[in-house]
Amino acid sequence: MEQQTAVIKAVCISEKKGEQKHPVEEIQLRPHLGIVGDAHAGDWHRQVSLLSQESVDRLQEKISIRLFPGAFAENILCEGITLYALPVGTRLKIGSALCEVTQIGKECHADCAIRRQAGDCVMPREGIFAVVLEEGVARPGDLVSVIS
């Protein structure tokens, strides 16, 4: 059976949509908003984006540019769960927040910064999105746990 807990490697935000995100010390997750201070915050179905370090590592082996946390505009980079295998509706404890998976993958917009640089982007295939159900905080080293 697959491990159902991951370790957060980085938490990231961006001030503008369409930009790569940058790591921060912590993120505050709020219902009906998502991540405080992130350009994608709002009352919609893609409040929080998650990507696995394993997905990034597979692409890193194929390209020469160095990939860094936030390069794929993910809010949370974690290691230990095959995120894209989780069904929509899965509830996750992310740090002290409770979230629910709403979407697996997404259409990558044509001017995606990482696709321009690397020629590929794993977010459309392996990134997942969630909404915040219960407020909390997440930091590197915290856990992402599948709870249902």
C-alpha positions as CSV (number, residue, x, y, z in Angstrom):
1,M,0.0,0.0,0.0
2,E,1.3,3.5,-0.9
3,Q,2.5,5.7,1.8
4,Q,-0.2,8.2,2.8
5,T,2.0,10.9,4.3
6,A,4.4,13.4,2.6
7,V,6.8,15.9,4.0
8,I,6.5,19.5,2.8
9,K,9.8,20.5,1.1
10,A,8.8,24.1,0.3
11,V,5.8,26.5,0.4
12,C,5.6,29.1,-2.3
13,I,3.6,32.1,-3.4
14,S,3.6,34.7,-6.2
15,E,2.3,38.2,-6.3
16,K,1.2,38.0,-9.9
17,K,-0.5,35.3,-12.0
18,G,1.6,33.7,-14.7
19,E,4.8,34.0,-12.7
20,Q,6.9,31.3,-11.1
21,K,6.4,31.2,-7.3
22,H,9.1,31.8,-4.7
23,P,9.6,30.0,-1.4
24,V,8.4,31.6,1.8
25,E,8.8,30.6,5.5
26,E,5.2,29.7,5.9
27,I,1.8,30.0,4.2
28,Q,-1.6,30.8,5.9
29,L,-4.5,28.8,4.4
30,R,-8.0,30.1,4.7
31,P,-11.4,28.9,3.6
32,H,-13.0,30.8,0.7
33,L,-9.6,32.3,0.0
34,G,-6.8,29.8,-0.3
35,I,-3.3,31.2,0.5
36,V,-3.0,34.6,2.0
37,G,-0.9,36.8,-0.3
38,D,-0.9,34.5,-3.3
39,A,-2.0,35.7,-6.7
40,H,-4.3,32.7,-7.1
41,A,-6.2,33.3,-3.8
42,G,-9.9,33.6,-4.2
43,D,-13.2,31.7,-3.7
44,W,-12.7,29.2,-6.5
45,H,-11.7,25.5,-7.0
46,R,-8.0,25.9,-7.4
47,Q,-7.0,27.8,-4.2
48,V,-3.9,25.6,-3.4
49,S,-1.6,23.8,-5.9
50,L,0.5,20.9,-4.9
51,L,3.3,19.0,-6.7
52,S,5.5,16.1,-5.7
53,Q,9.3,16.4,-5.5
54,E,9.3,13.0,-7.3
55,S,7.6,14.6,-10.3
56,V,10.1,17.5,-10.4
57,D,13.1,15.0,-10.0
58,R,11.9,13.0,-13.0
59,L,11.9,16.1,-15.2
60,Q,15.1,17.4,-13.8
61,E,16.9,14.2,-15.0
62,K,15.9,15.2,-18.6
63,I,16.8,18.9,-18.8
64,S,19.9,21.0,-18.1
65,I,18.3,24.0,-16.4
66,R,18.1,23.8,-12.6
67,L,14.6,23.4,-11.2
68,F,13.8,25.1,-7.9
69,P,10.8,25.2,-5.6
70,G,8.0,27.2,-7.2
71,A,9.3,26.8,-10.7
72,F,6.0,25.1,-11.8
73,A,4.0,27.8,-9.9
74,E,3.1,25.2,-7.2
75,N,2.2,26.4,-3.7
76,I,3.3,23.3,-2.0
77,L,6.2,21.0,-3.0
78,C,6.1,17.8,-1.0
79,E,7.8,14.4,-1.1
80,G,6.3,11.0,-0.3
81,I,2.9,10.8,-2.0
82,T,2.0,10.2,-5.6
83,L,-0.3,13.2,-5.6
84,Y,-1.8,12.8,-9.1
85,A,-3.1,9.3,-8.1
86,L,-5.3,10.8,-5.4
87,P,-9.0,11.0,-6.4
88,V,-10.9,14.2,-6.5
89,G,-12.6,14.6,-3.1
90,T,-9.6,13.3,-1.1
91,R,-9.2,15.3,2.1
92,L,-5.7,16.3,3.1
93,K,-4.3,17.6,6.3
94,I,-1.7,20.2,5.1
95,G,0.3,21.4,8.1
96,S,-2.6,22.4,10.4
97,A,-5.1,23.1,7.6
98,L,-7.7,20.8,6.1
99,C,-8.1,20.8,2.3
100,E,-10.0,18.8,-0.3
101,V,-8.6,17.8,-3.7
102,T,-10.7,19.4,-6.5
103,Q,-8.7,18.8,-9.6
104,I,-5.9,16.7,-11.0
105,G,-3.7,18.4,-13.5
106,K,-4.6,21.4,-15.6
107,E,-4.3,22.9,-19.0
108,C,-1.0,24.7,-19.2
109,H,-1.3,28.2,-20.6
110,A,0.9,28.9,-23.7
111,D,3.2,31.3,-22.0
112,C,4.0,29.1,-19.0
113,A,7.3,30.4,-17.7
114,I,8.8,26.9,-17.0
115,R,7.6,25.5,-20.4
116,R,9.4,28.3,-22.2
117,Q,12.6,27.6,-20.3
118,A,12.6,23.8,-20.0
119,G,10.4,22.8,-22.9
120,D,8.1,20.8,-20.6
121,C,5.9,21.3,-17.5
122,V,4.8,18.6,-15.2
123,M,2.0,20.6,-13.6
124,P,-0.6,19.8,-16.3
125,R,-0.1,16.0,-15.8
126,E,1.0,15.6,-12.1
127,G,0.0,18.7,-10.2
128,I,-3.1,18.7,-8.1
129,F,-5.4,21.5,-6.8
130,A,-7.4,21.8,-3.6
131,V,-9.7,24.1,-1.7
132,V,-9.2,25.0,2.0
133,L,-11.9,23.7,4.3
134,E,-10.3,24.6,7.7
135,E,-7.9,27.4,8.3
136,G,-4.3,26.6,9.2
137,V,-0.6,27.2,8.5
138,A,2.0,25.1,6.6
139,R,5.7,25.3,6.6
140,P,8.6,23.2,5.2
141,G,9.0,20.1,7.3
142,D,5.3,19.9,8.1
143,L,3.3,16.9,6.9
144,V,0.7,16.4,4.1
145,S,-1.5,13.5,5.3
146,V,-4.3,11.7,3.4
147,I,-7.2,11.6,5.9
148,S,-10.0,10.3,3.7
